[in-house]
């Protein structure tokens, strides 16, 4: 357990630094770019999030579970699953990068960032997807220091590139900095993953990929893929709704800033939950709904508490926070949006903690049902006439997350965590 907490500490510190670097770059971009250019920058990153979520297919989580659960008892199985995940991700990463490239060029939305910016977006997708699966492999071996190193290297690249931006820098510059940071992290993780997999005692005859390996991998990744893809798609849909509602780009720019702050609340809880994933995969299945509730409470309560503490400044003094982070967007609409998204983040910290436990246990169906219901409610609020402003979009996220939390509790009470998929 002490080893686990040391690993979690490494992950928390490095991820906070990495996320802090992203926020520094975003703040620098908000100050250097016009409102419309910053909105275009945010929209491009939203496209990255969708393409990354669709192309990753939860292969990183699958690799983490397989390696953590089998690297000692059945190293050949762990090796084959990791190799299948890496091969699959290589293909899907290339398709995701090509897809977002074509979408930006054909739709005309890449005109605002230029050809260099469009190419940078494709490079970010490629790097982010590869980084996700390589990070999953390394986490399965509990090599948290390597994950921390990759986050720190990427963070340094972001900060250095942001401060080195020329006076006339456009969105393409900041997108290029993102691409360079992803490439640096991939190199660090690839070296560690290659070394760790090479050290597994697996004979050449046992390294052949068979049908059982692919079936086990896809039976796990398809449900968890939806869990990861739906939030990114929802964010992207909200961005486009704001883009159509306010062509000046102000509403979209405010939402991008508020979203960054809201996700700061989610940062530590997500890292803590992800760090517990290798251990959760090896726990015995709870023998009753009450035992499942106790397990979830132990693993998610610390993250939810941390999220509540971090959210307090955003809830009580959003104007002061915005005045420090992005002074140009410290408007009444900006403050209300930050408040709503901070509330959403507190609820999301708890719900995503439950989802991580479900992923670790391989019992994702009940979590998948709640996540899809969340998405349906959010779409209904956005396109059903209930939302009329950027504050309304943020409030819609909170309302949908409250419903999702209720459905997760019902699912736990009905024994959802006792039914598992074992890749």
LUMKOL-255107 format. One record per residue (C-alpha): x, y, z; residue number from 0. Coordinates in pm, 1 decimal, decimal comma, always signed. Example, Ala and Ser with C-alpha at 12.3 -4.5 7.8 and 13.67 -1.06 7.14 Angstrom:
% residues 2
       east      north         up   num
    +1230,0     -450,0     +780,0     0
    +1367,0     -106,0     +714,0     1
***
This chain:
% residues 423
       east      north         up   num
       +0,0       +0,0       +0,0     0
     +290,1     +235,6      +73,5     1
     +422,3     +167,1     -277,3     2
      +80,8     +254,1     -419,4     3
      +65,2     +585,6     -237,8     4
     +417,5     +675,0     -347,5     5
     +314,0     +607,6     -703,1     6
       -1,5     +812,6     -660,0     7
     +204,5    +1100,1     -518,5     8
     +437,9    +1092,4     -817,6     9
     +138,1    +1093,9    -1051,5    10
      -35,5    +1377,7     -868,1    11
     +267,4    +1605,4     -858,5    12
     +364,5    +1548,2    -1219,8    13
       +7,6    +1578,6    -1349,8    14
      -48,9    +1899,0    -1153,3    15
     +268,0    +2037,9    -1309,1    16
     +159,9    +1919,4    -1654,1    17
     -191,3    +2058,9    -1619,5    18
      -50,0    +2378,2    -1475,1    19
     +165,9    +2410,3    -1785,1    20
     -141,9    +2368,4    -2006,8    21
     -320,3    +2639,7    -1809,6    22
      -18,1    +2869,4    -1836,1    23
      -12,3    +2820,9    -2212,2    24
     -388,6    +2881,8    -2231,4    25
     -355,5    +3200,4    -2027,5    26
      -71,7    +3319,4    -2250,1    27
     -277,8    +3242,5    -2559,2    28
     -579,9    +3424,8    -2414,6    29
     -366,4    +3733,1    -2357,9    30
     -184,4    +3721,1    -2691,0    31
     -470,8    +3634,4    -2926,4    32
     -781,8    +3824,9    -3017,7    33
    -1113,1    +3694,3    -2885,6    34
    -1197,2    +3534,2    -3220,8    35
     -851,0    +3377,2    -3262,6    36
     -860,4    +3243,0    -2908,3    37
    -1204,0    +3093,0    -2978,2    38
    -1058,3    +2925,7    -3288,1    39
     -770,0    +2795,5    -3079,7    40
    -1014,9    +2649,4    -2827,9    41
    -1227,8    +2495,9    -3103,1    42
     -920,1    +2329,6    -3254,2    43
     -830,3    +2177,7    -2916,7    44
    -1191,0    +2060,9    -2883,6    45
    -1150,9    +1875,3    -3213,0    46
     -832,9    +1721,7    -3072,1    47
    -1024,3    +1598,2    -2767,3    48
    -1289,8    +1427,4    -2978,4    49
    -1042,5    +1269,3    -3220,6    50
     -823,6    +1154,5    -2932,0    51
    -1114,2     +998,8    -2743,3    52
    -1243,4     +821,0    -3054,4    53
     -901,4     +697,3    -3165,4    54
     -774,0     +585,0    -2824,8    55
    -1053,6     +327,4    -2781,6    56
     -957,6     +290,5    -2413,3    57
     -657,7      +81,0    -2515,8    58
     -448,3     +242,9    -2242,0    59
     -687,8     +125,2    -1970,3    60
     -702,5     -222,3    -2123,5    61
     -323,4     -246,6    -2127,9    62
     -302,1     -125,0    -1767,1    63
     -551,2     -383,9    -1644,7    64
     -400,6     -672,7    -1838,4    65
      -41,9     -600,0    -1734,9    66
     -129,8     -526,4    -1371,3    67
     -343,5     -838,9    -1339,0    68
     -128,2    -1088,2    -1533,6    69
     +235,2     -974,0    -1555,9    70
     +333,5    -1199,6    -1264,6    71
      +93,5    -1493,1    -1297,4    72
      +62,1    -1503,4    -1677,8    73
     +320,9    -1273,6    -1839,3    74
     +249,7    -1408,7    -2188,2    75
     -111,4    -1296,9    -2164,1    76
       -7,0     -953,6    -2041,4    77
     +248,6     -924,0    -2323,4    78
       -0,4    -1024,6    -2594,0    79
     -268,1     -784,4    -2469,9    80
      -20,6     -497,1    -2452,1    81
     +107,3     -573,9    -2801,8    82
     -246,1     -593,4    -2941,8    83
     -330,0     -260,0    -2778,1    84
      -18,5      -97,7    -2923,8    85
      -84,9     -230,8    -3274,2    86
     -449,7     -123,2    -3262,7    87
     -360,3     +221,5    -3134,1    88
     -100,1     +271,7    -3404,6    89
     -371,8     +223,7    -3665,1    90
     -643,0     +423,9    -3488,8    91
     -403,6     +709,9    -3406,9    92
     -314,4     +744,7    -3773,5    93
     -680,7     +733,4    -3875,7    94
     -773,3     +986,2    -3605,9    95
     -503,9    +1229,6    -3717,2    96
     -606,8    +1191,2    -4080,6    97
     -975,4    +1229,6    -3992,0    98
     -933,3    +1554,4    -3797,7    99
     -704,7    +1687,4    -4070,9   100
     -964,8    +1623,3    -4341,0   101
    -1248,0    +1757,6    -4123,8   102
    -1069,2    +2087,4    -4060,6   103
     -979,7    +2129,5    -4427,8   104
    -1314,5    +2025,5    -4576,9   105
    -1535,4    +2209,4    -4325,7   106
    -1333,6    +2529,6    -4354,7   107
    -1286,8    +2548,1    -3977,8   108
     -913,6    +2514,8    -4027,0   109
     -899,6    +2845,9    -4214,3   110
     -879,4    +3039,5    -3889,8   111
     -563,8    +2860,9    -3774,6   112
     -396,8    +2821,9    -4114,1   113
     -242,7    +2515,6    -4276,1   114
      +37,1    +2499,2    -4019,1   115
     -219,6    +2504,0    -3740,2   116
     -421,2    +2226,7    -3906,6   117
     -111,1    +2009,2    -3940,1   118
      -27,6    +2080,8    -3575,8   119
     -375,3    +1966,6    -3471,1   120
     -326,0    +1636,8    -3657,0   121
      +13,2    +1594,8    -3488,4   122
     -141,2    +1660,6    -3146,4   123
     -401,7    +1388,3    -3205,8   124
     -136,6    +1139,1    -3315,4   125
      +85,0    +1217,0    -3016,6   126
     -196,4    +1224,1    -2761,3   127
     -335,1     +885,9    -2867,0   128
       +6,8     +719,7    -2863,6   129
      +83,3     +885,0    -2531,9   130
     -236,7     +745,0    -2384,9   131
     -171,1     +380,9    -2471,0   132
     +200,1     +398,7    -2386,1   133
     +111,1     +557,4    -2054,6   134
     -132,3     +270,9    -1995,0   135
     +139,3      +13,5    -2059,5   136
     +385,7     +189,0    -1829,4   137
     +123,3     +231,9    -1556,1   138
      +51,4     -141,3    -1568,5   139
     +413,2     -198,4    -1468,2   140
     +365,2      +60,2    -1191,0   141
     +642,4     +273,4    -1343,7   142
     +491,7     +592,3    -1206,3   143
     +819,1     +780,6    -1216,6   144
     +832,4     +736,9    -1592,1   145
     +478,4     +869,6    -1626,6   146
     +577,4    +1159,7    -1402,5   147
     +885,7    +1228,3    -1613,7   148
     +679,4    +1232,8    -1933,3   149
     +433,6    +1478,9    -1780,2   150
     +713,2    +1704,0    -1657,2   151
     +890,0    +1700,7    -1993,4   152
     +566,1    +1785,2    -2173,4   153
     +492,3    +2061,1    -1921,2   154
     +833,4    +2219,2    -1965,3   155
     +788,6    +2216,3    -2342,1   156
     +449,9    +2389,1    -2309,0   157
     +575,3    +2662,7    -2078,6   158
     +892,1    +2724,2    -2278,5   159
     +699,3    +2743,3    -2604,4   160
     +435,4    +2971,6    -2456,4   161
     +682,0    +3225,4    -2323,3   162
     +887,1    +3207,6    -2644,3   163
     +586,9    +3308,2    -2856,1   164
     +663,9    +3607,9    -3079,7   165
     +455,4    +3922,0    -3049,4   166
     +261,1    +3843,6    -3367,0   167
     +201,9    +3476,7    -3282,1   168
     -128,7    +3332,5    -3398,7   169
     -321,4    +3019,0    -3300,0   170
      -85,4    +2804,4    -3510,4   171
     +207,3    +2882,8    -3280,5   172
      +31,0    +2767,4    -2966,3   173
     -102,0    +2456,0    -3141,3   174
     +251,8    +2377,3    -3255,1   175
     +373,3    +2404,9    -2896,4   176
     +109,8    +2150,8    -2794,5   177
     +226,4    +1914,2    -3068,9   178
     +590,9    +1942,3    -2961,2   179
     +501,1    +1866,4    -2598,2   180
     +309,5    +1552,1    -2699,2   181
     +604,0    +1429,9    -2906,7   182
     +842,8    +1476,6    -2613,9   183
     +618,4    +1277,2    -2379,2   184
     +575,3     +996,2    -2633,1   185
     +951,2     +950,9    -2663,6   186
     +990,7     +913,5    -2285,9   187
     +703,8     +665,6    -2253,9   188
     +800,1     +462,0    -2561,5   189
    +1148,7     +397,6    -2423,9   190
    +1012,8     +277,9    -2088,4   191
     +736,4      +62,9    -2242,4   192
     +982,1     -107,5    -2478,7   193
    +1219,0     -186,8    -2193,1   194
     +945,8     -311,7    -1956,0   195
     +779,3     -538,0    -2212,9   196
    +1118,8     -671,3    -2317,1   197
    +1189,3     -775,0    -1957,9   198
     +879,8     -997,5    -1934,3   199
     +974,8    -1368,0    -1935,8   200
     +779,1    -1459,0    -2248,6   201
     +893,9    -1719,9    -2501,4   202
     +877,8    -1635,3    -2871,2   203
     +606,7    -1895,7    -2929,6   204
     +383,2    -1730,0    -2667,3   205
     +408,8    -1385,8    -2829,6   206
     +182,0    -1468,1    -3120,8   207
     -146,2    -1278,9    -3116,5   208
     -443,5    -1514,6    -3121,5   209
     -818,3    -1470,0    -3156,6   210
     -871,7    -1499,1    -2780,7   211
     -641,0    -1202,2    -2718,6   212
     -830,5     -983,1    -2963,3   213
    -1169,8    -1092,9    -2830,6   214
    -1070,7    -1020,0    -2472,8   215
     -924,9     -682,5    -2566,2   216
    -1222,8     -560,6    -2765,4   217
    -1484,8     -695,4    -2524,3   218
    -1333,1     -465,5    -2263,1   219
    -1239,0     -164,3    -2473,6   220
    -1567,1     -112,3    -2659,4   221
    -1775,6      -31,3    -2346,9   222
    -1499,2     +172,0    -2182,0   223
    -1435,1     +352,9    -2509,4   224
    -1782,9     +503,1    -2483,5   225
    -1711,2     +617,0    -2127,7   226
    -1409,5     +811,6    -2252,1   227
    -1552,4     +935,5    -2580,5   228
    -1887,0    +1070,6    -2461,0   229
    -1747,1    +1356,6    -2244,5   230
    -1519,0    +1474,0    -2526,3   231
    -1804,0    +1465,0    -2778,0   232
    -2029,4    +1651,9    -2535,1   233
    -1769,8    +1925,3    -2486,9   234
    -1726,5    +1955,0    -2862,0   235
    -2103,1    +1974,8    -2915,6   236
    -2125,0    +2251,0    -2656,0   237
    -1847,1    +2439,3    -2832,4   238
    -2028,3    +2424,4    -3164,6   239
    -2354,0    +2532,6    -3004,3   240
    -2175,6    +2839,4    -2866,0   241
    -2001,2    +2903,8    -3197,7   242
    -2339,4    +2917,4    -3374,2   243
    -2503,8    +3118,0    -3094,7   244
    -2234,1    +3388,2    -3085,5   245
    -2034,8    +3434,7    -3410,7   246
    -1808,7    +3691,1    -3238,6   247
    -1643,0    +3405,7    -3051,1   248
    -1680,7    +3568,2    -2707,7   249
    -1914,4    +3303,7    -2562,7   250
    -1691,8    +3022,5    -2688,7   251
    -1379,7    +3192,6    -2551,4   252
    -1544,2    +3234,4    -2208,4   253
    -1644,5    +2868,5    -2210,8   254
    -1288,7    +2755,6    -2296,3   255
    -1147,8    +2956,3    -2004,2   256
    -1413,9    +2836,4    -1759,6   257
    -1371,2    +2477,5    -1876,3   258
     -998,7    +2492,5    -1803,5   259
    -1070,4    +2611,1    -1450,5   260
    -1341,3    +2351,1    -1398,3   261
    -1110,7    +2072,4    -1508,9   262
     -853,4    +2195,8    -1259,7   263
    -1100,7    +2079,8     -993,3   264
    -1106,5    +1733,5    -1155,7   265
     -730,8    +1705,8    -1187,1   266
     -623,0    +1545,8     -859,0   267
     -929,0    +1315,7     -823,0   268
     -871,4    +1178,5    -1173,2   269
     -503,8    +1114,2    -1105,0   270
     -579,8     +943,4     -773,7   271
     -841,4     +720,1     -935,3   272
     -609,8     +632,5    -1224,6   273
     -328,1     +547,6     -982,8   274
     -554,7     +301,2     -800,3   275
     -644,6     +124,4    -1127,1   276
     -370,4     -143,2    -1114,5   277
     -466,3     -235,4     -756,8   278
     -842,0     -228,0     -818,0   279
     -795,5     -474,5    -1104,6   280
     -660,0     -732,0     -860,0   281
     -922,7     -697,1     -586,8   282
    -1177,4     -969,5     -528,3   283
    -1525,1     -897,2     -659,9   284
    -1753,5     -751,8     -389,8   285
    -1996,7    -1017,8     -272,8   286
    -2291,9     -781,8     -224,4   287
    -2417,5     -436,5     -327,2   288
    -2335,1     -309,1      +21,9   289
    -1976,1     -427,4      -13,8   290
    -1958,3     -262,2     -356,2   291
    -2077,1      +66,7     -207,3   292
    -1814,0      +48,1      +65,7   293
    -1542,0      -22,4     -192,0   294
    -1648,7     +270,0     -407,8   295
    -1674,0     +502,3     -107,9   296
    -1321,6     +419,0       +8,3   297
    -1172,6     +476,4     -335,7   298
    -1367,6     +784,5     -444,6   299
    -1433,8     +983,6     -126,2   300
    -1079,0    +1129,5     -102,2   301
    -1092,4    +1255,7     -459,5   302
    -1437,8    +1406,4     -415,6   303
    -1324,3    +1583,5      -98,8   304
    -1018,1    +1725,7     -273,2   305
    -1236,2    +1844,4     -560,8   306
    -1469,0    +2023,1     -319,5   307
    -1178,7    +2206,9     -156,0   308
    -1025,2    +2309,7     -489,7   309
    -1364,7    +2427,5     -614,7   310
    -1424,4    +2666,0     -323,2   311
    -1235,8    +2966,4     -473,1   312
    -1418,2    +2918,1     -803,0   313
    -1754,9    +2902,9     -629,1   314
    -1698,3    +3189,0     -383,9   315
    -1468,6    +3427,4     -572,8   316
    -1477,2    +3356,9     -948,0   317
    -1414,0    +3722,4    -1035,3   318
    -1087,5    +3725,6     -841,7   319
     -975,5    +3397,8     -998,6   320
    -1053,3    +3520,7    -1349,6   321
     -880,2    +3851,6    -1279,6   322
     -560,9    +3654,4    -1216,7   323
     -596,7    +3387,7    -1482,7   324
     -763,5    +3566,9    -1775,1   325
     -848,4    +3930,3    -1690,3   326
    -1012,7    +3999,1    -2026,6   327
    -1282,7    +3741,8    -1949,8   328
    -1367,3    +3845,3    -1591,2   329
    -1720,3    +3945,0    -1694,2   330
    -2046,7    +3863,2    -1514,7   331
    -2114,5    +3590,7    -1771,8   332
    -1764,0    +3455,5    -1720,3   333
    -1805,0    +3446,4    -1340,8   334
    -2139,3    +3265,9    -1357,6   335
    -2001,6    +3015,9    -1608,2   336
    -1707,0    +2941,3    -1380,5   337
    -1943,2    +2887,1    -1084,8   338
    -2163,7    +2643,2    -1276,0   339
    -1870,0    +2447,8    -1414,0   340
    -1703,8    +2433,6    -1071,0   341
    -2021,7    +2274,7     -933,9   342
    -2027,0    +2034,7    -1226,7   343
    -1663,6    +1940,8    -1159,7   344
    -1734,1    +1849,8     -795,6   345
    -2014,4    +1613,3     -901,3   346
    -1806,2    +1482,0    -1191,4   347
    -1516,9    +1403,7     -955,8   348
    -1739,0    +1158,5     -771,4   349
    -1900,8    +1007,1    -1080,2   350
    -1570,7     +961,2    -1262,4   351
    -1425,3     +800,3     -953,2   352
    -1701,8     +540,2     -971,1   353
    -1629,2     +495,2    -1341,3   354
    -1259,9     +432,7    -1273,8   355
    -1350,1     +168,0    -1016,6   356
    -1585,2       +8,6    -1269,5   357
    -1309,9       +7,8    -1532,1   358
    -1067,1     -147,2    -1287,2   359
    -1315,6     -419,2    -1197,1   360
    -1417,1     -474,3    -1561,3   361
    -1782,0     -404,9    -1467,3   362
    -1857,6     -113,7    -1694,4   363
    -2212,6     -171,8    -1815,2   364
    -2392,6      +12,1    -1537,2   365
    -2146,0     +302,8    -1561,6   366
    -2194,3     +306,7    -1939,1   367
    -2572,8     +334,0    -1901,1   368
    -2538,7     +631,6    -1665,6   369
    -2288,2     +805,5    -1894,5   370
    -2514,0     +768,0    -2199,9   371
    -2808,4     +903,7    -2000,7   372
    -2590,8    +1202,7    -1904,9   373
    -2515,6    +1266,6    -2270,5   374
    -2880,7    +1236,3    -2373,0   375
    -2992,7    +1485,0    -2108,4   376
    -2719,0    +1729,4    -2206,1   377
    -2819,9    +1715,5    -2573,3   378
    -3185,4    +1759,7    -2481,9   379
    -3106,8    +2070,7    -2278,3   380
    -2881,1    +2220,4    -2546,5   381
    -3107,6    +2164,2    -2843,6   382
    -3445,0    +2160,0    -2671,7   383
    -3456,2    +2534,9    -2613,6   384
    -3369,8    +2520,5    -2243,0   385
    -3028,4    +2684,2    -2293,2   386
    -2980,8    +3039,6    -2414,7   387
    -2627,6    +3142,2    -2311,4   388
    -2282,1    +3022,7    -2216,1   389
    -2397,8    +3013,2    -1854,2   390
    -2681,1    +2784,4    -1963,0   391
    -2437,5    +2543,1    -2127,4   392
    -2240,5    +2520,2    -1802,2   393
    -2560,4    +2472,0    -1600,3   394
    -2668,2    +2195,4    -1838,7   395
    -2347,1    +2006,4    -1763,6   396
    -2419,8    +2024,8    -1390,1   397
    -2781,8    +1909,3    -1426,0   398
    -2683,1    +1614,3    -1644,7   399
    -2407,9    +1512,8    -1400,0   400
    -2650,3    +1515,5    -1105,9   401
    -2874,1    +1274,2    -1296,7   402
    -2574,3    +1056,5    -1378,8   403
    -2472,7    +1044,4    -1011,4   404
    -2820,0     +926,0     -916,0   405
    -2816,1     +652,1    -1179,4   406
    -2473,7     +531,8    -1062,8   407
    -2598,3     +497,8     -705,8   408
    -2898,7     +297,9     -829,1   409
    -2667,5      +78,9    -1036,4   410
    -2443,4       +8,7     -737,6   411
    -2741,2      -81,1     -522,2   412
    -2854,7     -325,8     -788,8   413
    -2517,2     -499,8     -792,4   414
    -2365,7     -341,6    -1103,7   415
    -2011,7     -367,3     -969,1   416
    -2033,4     -740,8     -912,1   417
    -2073,6     -816,6    -1284,8   418
    -1744,5     -793,3    -1471,3   419
    -1579,4     -838,6    -1808,3   420
    -1237,6    -1005,0    -1789,2   421
    -1019,9     -941,9    -2096,5   422
***
